[in-house]
């Protein structure tokens, strides 16, 4: 009930005419490329910065991992969509491995998308990304398998990646509760933020091990460079939801010993040839923007087909804001359409 009331409050605030909100919060800023932040996102960011309790948050870096996880669950329950598409959904478990949630559209067999939630390798679970996975299944025409991989700091690098690899190896022979095309090799892997990092790393690990590769990798505003050397980390270090302090906190818990390890920093892999075709989305006001764009360029240089969705007016995390921000809702639809066509 509280999430429903807060969602209604947010929608009411975002519906206030710009001429009125401008008096309180000012005009949306422009980024280093001259692009203006989406107006609704600007209001959402302002509320998070000035009244985080209203959005169920309160600051990642000020609490324990358990508190941060609870805050993410509250926030997503307020801002994520509530899809109504008819799907067959059930929970399962990889033998000896992570829990998964399977989403299957009704009807003919579909290709499989193994999906890895974001949350800095510390937050997120099957519930925080339930709405997004439902949309990707329904609109992307995929049987989606969401993976509840192990989280840091209890399970630091590379535990989560090991769970992802175990899941990908299991999928072709798994009983997913109905017909899919997994046995024919129609398996993709994707994720947002830290999940995008894990998806890219899994593709590199499978290629280097001579194993079967996914047919597609879907990287949604992925974190791909633990060294954080590119300019967007400075341009958007604070003020746009994901801050430099947040990333410090995530990295400290993920505990990568070699920041240049390609399985932690896929952008720094010496060779990207032979990887699966990719869909990569980036956000224009995101500290991770430049590394996502750099990965697009390196994949193309390596001869890997890439579709790049440049969501230039949005911030990191927009895929879970589709319940209140119209442009985020449209961005998820664009992503699902490209997945459906892939």
Beta strands, then each sheet from edge to edge (+ up, - down):
strand 1: 87-93
strand 2: 99-105
strand 3: 111-116
strand 4: 142-148
strand 5: 187-192
strand 6: 216-220
strand 7: 277-285
strand 8: 306-315
sheet 1: 1+ 2- 4+ 3+ 5+ 6+ 7+ 8+
end
